[in-house]
Amino acid sequence: MPLHLFAGRRDRLVSVPEVVSWRRHAGRGCEVRTMPGGHFFVRAHEEAFLRELATLARRYARVPVAA
């Protein structure tokens, strides 16, 4: 499974380029998404983050096989 990385645009602890550097560890691809906010963007922008996660979940959802 590819890596899906999230980074806060104004994160002072882990910069976006530092997050992007994880691409070298992704054997099956990597996608980086930036979010508004800093290091705790997950809390500060919870709804936006959950929408992004839901989009990814739908991408990997199994489609029922017709009987």
Distance bins in CASP14 RR format, pairs under 12 A and 6 or more apart:
PFRMAT RR
TARGET T0000
AUTHOR 0000-0000-0000
RMODE 2
METHOD distances of the structure
MODEL  1
1 26 0 0 0 0 1 0 0 0 0 0 0
1 27 0 0 0 0 1 0 0 0 0 0 0
1 28 1 0 0 1 0 0 0 0 0 0 0
1 29 0 0 0 0 1 0 0 0 0 0 0
1 30 0 0 0 0 0 1 0 0 0 0 0
1 31 0 0 0 0 0 1 0 0 0 0 0
1 56 0 0 0 0 0 1 0 0 0 0 0
1 59 0 0 0 0 0 1 0 0 0 0 0
1 60 1 0 0 1 0 0 0 0 0 0 0
2 22 0 0 0 0 0 1 0 0 0 0 0
2 23 0 0 0 0 0 1 0 0 0 0 0
2 25 0 0 0 0 0 1 0 0 0 0 0
2 26 1 0 0 1 0 0 0 0 0 0 0
2 27 1 0 0 1 0 0 0 0 0 0 0
2 28 1 0 1 0 0 0 0 0 0 0 0
2 29 1 1 0 0 0 0 0 0 0 0 0
2 30 1 0 1 0 0 0 0 0 0 0 0
2 31 1 0 0 1 0 0 0 0 0 0 0
2 32 0 0 0 0 0 1 0 0 0 0 0
2 56 0 0 0 0 0 1 0 0 0 0 0
2 59 0 0 0 0 0 1 0 0 0 0 0
2 60 0 0 0 0 1 0 0 0 0 0 0
3 19 0 0 0 0 0 1 0 0 0 0 0
3 20 0 0 0 0 0 1 0 0 0 0 0
3 21 0 0 0 0 0 1 0 0 0 0 0
3 22 1 0 0 1 0 0 0 0 0 0 0
3 23 1 0 0 1 0 0 0 0 0 0 0
3 24 0 0 0 0 0 1 0 0 0 0 0
3 25 1 0 0 1 0 0 0 0 0 0 0
3 26 1 0 1 0 0 0 0 0 0 0 0
3 27 0 0 0 0 1 0 0 0 0 0 0
3 28 0 0 0 0 1 0 0 0 0 0 0
3 29 1 0 0 1 0 0 0 0 0 0 0
3 30 1 0 1 0 0 0 0 0 0 0 0
3 31 1 0 0 1 0 0 0 0 0 0 0
3 32 0 0 0 0 1 0 0 0 0 0 0
3 33 0 0 0 0 0 1 0 0 0 0 0
3 56 0 0 0 0 0 1 0 0 0 0 0
4 19 0 0 0 0 0 1 0 0 0 0 0
4 22 0 0 0 0 0 1 0 0 0 0 0
4 23 0 0 0 0 0 1 0 0 0 0 0
4 26 0 0 0 0 1 0 0 0 0 0 0
4 28 0 0 0 0 0 1 0 0 0 0 0
4 29 0 0 0 0 1 0 0 0 0 0 0
4 30 1 0 0 1 0 0 0 0 0 0 0
4 31 1 0 1 0 0 0 0 0 0 0 0
4 32 0 0 0 0 1 0 0 0 0 0 0
4 33 1 0 0 1 0 0 0 0 0 0 0
4 49 0 0 0 0 0 1 0 0 0 0 0
4 52 0 0 0 0 1 0 0 0 0 0 0
4 53 0 0 0 0 1 0 0 0 0 0 0
4 55 0 0 0 0 1 0 0 0 0 0 0
4 56 1 0 1 0 0 0 0 0 0 0 0
4 57 0 0 0 0 0 1 0 0 0 0 0
4 59 0 0 0 0 1 0 0 0 0 0 0
4 60 0 0 0 0 1 0 0 0 0 0 0
5 14 0 0 0 0 0 1 0 0 0 0 0
5 16 0 0 0 0 1 0 0 0 0 0 0
5 17 0 0 0 0 0 1 0 0 0 0 0
5 18 0 0 0 0 0 1 0 0 0 0 0
5 19 1 0 1 0 0 0 0 0 0 0 0
5 20 1 0 0 1 0 0 0 0 0 0 0
5 21 0 0 0 0 1 0 0 0 0 0 0
5 22 1 0 1 0 0 0 0 0 0 0 0
5 23 0 0 0 0 1 0 0 0 0 0 0
5 24 0 0 0 0 0 1 0 0 0 0 0
5 25 0 0 0 0 0 1 0 0 0 0 0
5 26 0 0 0 0 1 0 0 0 0 0 0
5 29 0 0 0 0 0 1 0 0 0 0 0
5 30 1 0 0 1 0 0 0 0 0 0 0
5 31 1 0 0 1 0 0 0 0 0 0 0
5 32 1 0 1 0 0 0 0 0 0 0 0
5 33 1 0 0 1 0 0 0 0 0 0 0
5 34 0 0 0 0 1 0 0 0 0 0 0
5 35 0 0 0 0 0 1 0 0 0 0 0
5 52 0 0 0 0 0 1 0 0 0 0 0
5 56 0 0 0 0 0 1 0 0 0 0 0
6 14 0 0 0 0 0 1 0 0 0 0 0
6 16 0 0 0 0 0 1 0 0 0 0 0
6 19 1 0 0 1 0 0 0 0 0 0 0
6 20 0 0 0 0 0 1 0 0 0 0 0
6 22 0 0 0 0 0 1 0 0 0 0 0
6 30 0 0 0 0 0 1 0 0 0 0 0
6 31 0 0 0 0 1 0 0 0 0 0 0
6 32 1 0 0 1 0 0 0 0 0 0 0
6 33 1 0 1 0 0 0 0 0 0 0 0
6 34 1 0 0 1 0 0 0 0 0 0 0
6 35 1 0 1 0 0 0 0 0 0 0 0
6 36 0 0 0 0 0 1 0 0 0 0 0
6 37 0 0 0 0 0 1 0 0 0 0 0
6 38 0 0 0 0 0 1 0 0 0 0 0
6 39 0 0 0 0 0 1 0 0 0 0 0
6 40 0 0 0 0 0 1 0 0 0 0 0
6 41 1 0 0 1 0 0 0 0 0 0 0
6 42 1 0 0 1 0 0 0 0 0 0 0
6 45 0 0 0 0 0 1 0 0 0 0 0
6 48 0 0 0 0 0 1 0 0 0 0 0
6 49 1 0 0 1 0 0 0 0 0 0 0
6 50 0 0 0 0 0 1 0 0 0 0 0
6 52 1 0 0 1 0 0 0 0 0 0 0
6 53 0 0 0 0 1 0 0 0 0 0 0
6 55 0 0 0 0 0 1 0 0 0 0 0
6 56 0 0 0 0 1 0 0 0 0 0 0
7 13 0 0 0 0 0 1 0 0 0 0 0
7 14 1 0 0 1 0 0 0 0 0 0 0
7 15 1 0 0 1 0 0 0 0 0 0 0
7 16 1 0 1 0 0 0 0 0 0 0 0
7 17 0 0 0 0 1 0 0 0 0 0 0
7 18 0 0 0 0 1 0 0 0 0 0 0
7 19 1 1 0 0 0 0 0 0 0 0 0
7 20 1 0 0 1 0 0 0 0 0 0 0
7 21 0 0 0 0 0 1 0 0 0 0 0
7 22 0 0 0 0 1 0 0 0 0 0 0
7 31 0 0 0 0 0 1 0 0 0 0 0
7 32 1 0 0 1 0 0 0 0 0 0 0
7 33 1 0 0 1 0 0 0 0 0 0 0
7 34 1 0 1 0 0 0 0 0 0 0 0
7 35 1 0 0 1 0 0 0 0 0 0 0
7 36 0 0 0 0 0 1 0 0 0 0 0
7 37 0 0 0 0 1 0 0 0 0 0 0
7 38 0 0 0 0 1 0 0 0 0 0 0
7 39 0 0 0 0 1 0 0 0 0 0 0
7 41 0 0 0 0 1 0 0 0 0 0 0
7 42 0 0 0 0 0 1 0 0 0 0 0
7 49 0 0 0 0 0 1 0 0 0 0 0
7 52 0 0 0 0 0 1 0 0 0 0 0
8 14 0 0 0 0 1 0 0 0 0 0 0
8 15 0 0 0 0 1 0 0 0 0 0 0
8 16 1 0 0 1 0 0 0 0 0 0 0
8 18 0 0 0 0 0 1 0 0 0 0 0
8 19 0 0 0 0 1 0 0 0 0 0 0
8 32 0 0 0 0 0 1 0 0 0 0 0
8 33 0 0 0 0 1 0 0 0 0 0 0
8 34 1 0 1 0 0 0 0 0 0 0 0
8 35 1 0 1 0 0 0 0 0 0 0 0
8 36 1 0 0 1 0 0 0 0 0 0 0
8 37 1 0 1 0 0 0 0 0 0 0 0
8 38 1 0 1 0 0 0 0 0 0 0 0
8 39 1 0 0 1 0 0 0 0 0 0 0
8 40 0 0 0 0 1 0 0 0 0 0 0
8 41 1 0 1 0 0 0 0 0 0 0 0
8 42 0 0 0 0 1 0 0 0 0 0 0
8 43 0 0 0 0 0 1 0 0 0 0 0
8 44 0 0 0 0 1 0 0 0 0 0 0
8 45 0 0 0 0 1 0 0 0 0 0 0
8 48 0 0 0 0 0 1 0 0 0 0 0
8 49 0 0 0 0 1 0 0 0 0 0 0
8 52 0 0 0 0 0 1 0 0 0 0 0
9 15 0 0 0 0 1 0 0 0 0 0 0
9 16 1 0 0 1 0 0 0 0 0 0 0
9 17 0 0 0 0 0 1 0 0 0 0 0
9 19 0 0 0 0 0 1 0 0 0 0 0
9 32 0 0 0 0 0 1 0 0 0 0 0
9 33 0 0 0 0 0 1 0 0 0 0 0
9 34 1 0 1 0 0 0 0 0 0 0 0
9 35 1 0 0 1 0 0 0 0 0 0 0
9 36 1 0 0 1 0 0 0 0 0 0 0
9 37 1 0 1 0 0 0 0 0 0 0 0
9 38 1 0 0 1 0 0 0 0 0 0 0
9 39 0 0 0 0 0 1 0 0 0 0 0
9 41 1 0 0 1 0 0 0 0 0 0 0
9 44 0 0 0 0 0 1 0 0 0 0 0
9 45 0 0 0 0 0 1 0 0 0 0 0
9 48 0 0 0 0 0 1 0 0 0 0 0
10 16 0 0 0 0 1 0 0 0 0 0 0
10 34 0 0 0 0 1 0 0 0 0 0 0
10 35 0 0 0 0 1 0 0 0 0 0 0
10 36 1 0 0 1 0 0 0 0 0 0 0
10 37 1 0 1 0 0 0 0 0 0 0 0
10 38 1 0 1 0 0 0 0 0 0 0 0
10 39 0 0 0 0 1 0 0 0 0 0 0
10 40 0 0 0 0 0 1 0 0 0 0 0
10 41 0 0 0 0 1 0 0 0 0 0 0
10 44 0 0 0 0 0 1 0 0 0 0 0
10 45 0 0 0 0 0 1 0 0 0 0 0
11 17 0 0 0 0 0 1 0 0 0 0 0
11 18 0 0 0 0 1 0 0 0 0 0 0
11 19 0 0 0 0 1 0 0 0 0 0 0
11 34 0 0 0 0 1 0 0 0 0 0 0
11 35 0 0 0 0 1 0 0 0 0 0 0
11 36 0 0 0 0 0 1 0 0 0 0 0
11 37 1 0 0 1 0 0 0 0 0 0 0
11 38 1 0 1 0 0 0 0 0 0 0 0
11 39 1 0 1 0 0 0 0 0 0 0 0
11 40 0 0 0 0 1 0 0 0 0 0 0
11 41 1 0 0 1 0 0 0 0 0 0 0
11 42 0 0 0 0 0 1 0 0 0 0 0
11 44 0 0 0 0 0 1 0 0 0 0 0
12 18 0 0 0 0 0 1 0 0 0 0 0
12 37 0 0 0 0 0 1 0 0 0 0 0
12 38 1 0 0 1 0 0 0 0 0 0 0
12 39 1 0 0 1 0 0 0 0 0 0 0
12 40 0 0 0 0 0 1 0 0 0 0 0
12 41 0 0 0 0 0 1 0 0 0 0 0
13 19 0 0 0 0 0 1 0 0 0 0 0
13 37 0 0 0 0 0 1 0 0 0 0 0
13 38 0 0 0 0 1 0 0 0 0 0 0
13 39 1 0 1 0 0 0 0 0 0 0 0
13 40 0 0 0 0 1 0 0 0 0 0 0
13 41 0 0 0 0 0 1 0 0 0 0 0
14 20 0 0 0 0 0 1 0 0 0 0 0
14 21 0 0 0 0 0 1 0 0 0 0 0
14 22 0 0 0 0 0 1 0 0 0 0 0
14 34 0 0 0 0 0 1 0 0 0 0 0
14 38 0 0 0 0 1 0 0 0 0 0 0
14 39 1 0 0 1 0 0 0 0 0 0 0
14 40 0 0 0 0 0 1 0 0 0 0 0
14 41 0 0 0 0 0 1 0 0 0 0 0
15 21 0 0 0 0 1 0 0 0 0 0 0
15 32 0 0 0 0 0 1 0 0 0 0 0
15 34 0 0 0 0 0 1 0 0 0 0 0
15 38 0 0 0 0 0 1 0 0 0 0 0
15 39 0 0 0 0 0 1 0 0 0 0 0
16 22 0 0 0 0 0 1 0 0 0 0 0
16 32 1 0 0 1 0 0 0 0 0 0 0
16 33 0 0 0 0 0 1 0 0 0 0 0
16 34 1 0 1 0 0 0 0 0 0 0 0
16 35 0 0 0 0 0 1 0 0 0 0 0
16 37 0 0 0 0 0 1 0 0 0 0 0
16 38 0 0 0 0 0 1 0 0 0 0 0
16 39 0 0 0 0 0 1 0 0 0 0 0
16 41 0 0 0 0 0 1 0 0 0 0 0
17 23 0 0 0 0 0 1 0 0 0 0 0
17 32 0 0 0 0 1 0 0 0 0 0 0
17 34 0 0 0 0 0 1 0 0 0 0 0
18 32 0 0 0 0 0 1 0 0 0 0 0
18 39 0 0 0 0 0 1 0 0 0 0 0
19 25 0 0 0 0 0 1 0 0 0 0 0
19 26 0 0 0 0 0 1 0 0 0 0 0
19 30 0 0 0 0 1 0 0 0 0 0 0
19 31 0 0 0 0 0 1 0 0 0 0 0
19 32 1 0 0 1 0 0 0 0 0 0 0
19 33 0 0 0 0 1 0 0 0 0 0 0
19 34 0 0 0 0 1 0 0 0 0 0 0
19 35 0 0 0 0 0 1 0 0 0 0 0
19 38 0 0 0 0 0 1 0 0 0 0 0
19 39 0 0 0 0 0 1 0 0 0 0 0
19 41 0 0 0 0 0 1 0 0 0 0 0
20 26 0 0 0 0 0 1 0 0 0 0 0
20 30 0 0 0 0 1 0 0 0 0 0 0
20 31 0 0 0 0 0 1 0 0 0 0 0
20 32 1 0 1 0 0 0 0 0 0 0 0
20 33 0 0 0 0 0 1 0 0 0 0 0
20 34 0 0 0 0 1 0 0 0 0 0 0
21 30 0 0 0 0 0 1 0 0 0 0 0
21 32 0 0 0 0 1 0 0 0 0 0 0
22 29 0 0 0 0 0 1 0 0 0 0 0
22 30 1 0 0 1 0 0 0 0 0 0 0
22 31 0 0 0 0 0 1 0 0 0 0 0
22 32 0 0 0 0 1 0 0 0 0 0 0
23 29 1 0 0 1 0 0 0 0 0 0 0
23 30 1 0 1 0 0 0 0 0 0 0 0
23 31 0 0 0 0 1 0 0 0 0 0 0
23 32 1 0 0 1 0 0 0 0 0 0 0
24 30 0 0 0 0 1 0 0 0 0 0 0
26 32 0 0 0 0 0 1 0 0 0 0 0
31 52 0 0 0 0 0 1 0 0 0 0 0
31 55 0 0 0 0 0 1 0 0 0 0 0
31 56 0 0 0 0 1 0 0 0 0 0 0
31 59 0 0 0 0 0 1 0 0 0 0 0
32 52 0 0 0 0 0 1 0 0 0 0 0
33 41 0 0 0 0 0 1 0 0 0 0 0
33 45 0 0 0 0 0 1 0 0 0 0 0
33 48 0 0 0 0 0 1 0 0 0 0 0
33 49 0 0 0 0 1 0 0 0 0 0 0
33 51 0 0 0 0 0 1 0 0 0 0 0
33 52 1 0 1 0 0 0 0 0 0 0 0
33 53 0 0 0 0 1 0 0 0 0 0 0
33 55 0 0 0 0 1 0 0 0 0 0 0
33 56 0 0 0 0 1 0 0 0 0 0 0
34 41 0 0 0 0 1 0 0 0 0 0 0
34 45 0 0 0 0 0 1 0 0 0 0 0
34 48 0 0 0 0 0 1 0 0 0 0 0
34 49 0 0 0 0 0 1 0 0 0 0 0
34 52 0 0 0 0 0 1 0 0 0 0 0
35 41 1 0 1 0 0 0 0 0 0 0 0
35 42 0 0 0 0 1 0 0 0 0 0 0
35 43 0 0 0 0 0 1 0 0 0 0 0
35 44 0 0 0 0 1 0 0 0 0 0 0
35 45 1 0 1 0 0 0 0 0 0 0 0
35 46 0 0 0 0 0 1 0 0 0 0 0
35 47 0 0 0 0 0 1 0 0 0 0 0
35 48 1 0 0 1 0 0 0 0 0 0 0
35 49 1 0 0 1 0 0 0 0 0 0 0
35 50 0 0 0 0 0 1 0 0 0 0 0
35 51 0 0 0 0 0 1 0 0 0 0 0
35 52 1 0 0 1 0 0 0 0 0 0 0
35 53 0 0 0 0 0 1 0 0 0 0 0
36 42 0 0 0 0 0 1 0 0 0 0 0
36 44 1 0 0 1 0 0 0 0 0 0 0
36 45 1 0 1 0 0 0 0 0 0 0 0
36 46 0 0 0 0 0 1 0 0 0 0 0
36 47 0 0 0 0 0 1 0 0 0 0 0
36 48 1 0 0 1 0 0 0 0 0 0 0
36 49 0 0 0 0 1 0 0 0 0 0 0
36 52 0 0 0 0 0 1 0 0 0 0 0
37 43 0 0 0 0 1 0 0 0 0 0 0
37 44 1 0 1 0 0 0 0 0 0 0 0
37 45 1 0 0 1 0 0 0 0 0 0 0
37 46 0 0 0 0 0 1 0 0 0 0 0
37 48 0 0 0 0 1 0 0 0 0 0 0
37 49 0 0 0 0 0 1 0 0 0 0 0
38 44 1 0 0 1 0 0 0 0 0 0 0
38 45 0 0 0 0 1 0 0 0 0 0 0
38 49 0 0 0 0 0 1 0 0 0 0 0
39 45 0 0 0 0 0 1 0 0 0 0 0
40 46 0 0 0 0 0 1 0 0 0 0 0
40 49 0 0 0 0 0 1 0 0 0 0 0
41 47 0 0 0 0 0 1 0 0 0 0 0
41 48 0 0 0 0 1 0 0 0 0 0 0
41 49 1 0 0 1 0 0 0 0 0 0 0
41 50 0 0 0 0 0 1 0 0 0 0 0
41 52 0 0 0 0 0 1 0 0 0 0 0
42 48 0 0 0 0 1 0 0 0 0 0 0
42 49 1 0 1 0 0 0 0 0 0 0 0
42 50 0 0 0 0 1 0 0 0 0 0 0
42 52 0 0 0 0 0 1 0 0 0 0 0
42 53 0 0 0 0 1 0 0 0 0 0 0
43 49 0 0 0 0 1 0 0 0 0 0 0
43 50 0 0 0 0 0 1 0 0 0 0 0
45 51 0 0 0 0 1 0 0 0 0 0 0
45 52 0 0 0 0 1 0 0 0 0 0 0
46 52 0 0 0 0 0 1 0 0 0 0 0
46 53 0 0 0 0 0 1 0 0 0 0 0
47 53 0 0 0 0 0 1 0 0 0 0 0
47 54 0 0 0 0 0 1 0 0 0 0 0
48 54 0 0 0 0 0 1 0 0 0 0 0
48 55 0 0 0 0 0 1 0 0 0 0 0
49 55 0 0 0 0 0 1 0 0 0 0 0
49 56 0 0 0 0 0 1 0 0 0 0 0
50 56 0 0 0 0 0 1 0 0 0 0 0
50 57 0 0 0 0 1 0 0 0 0 0 0
51 57 0 0 0 0 0 1 0 0 0 0 0
51 58 0 0 0 0 0 1 0 0 0 0 0
52 58 0 0 0 0 0 1 0 0 0 0 0
52 59 0 0 0 0 0 1 0 0 0 0 0
53 59 0 0 0 0 0 1 0 0 0 0 0
53 60 0 0 0 0 0 1 0 0 0 0 0
54 60 0 0 0 0 0 1 0 0 0 0 0
54 61 0 0 0 0 0 1 0 0 0 0 0
55 61 0 0 0 0 0 1 0 0 0 0 0
END
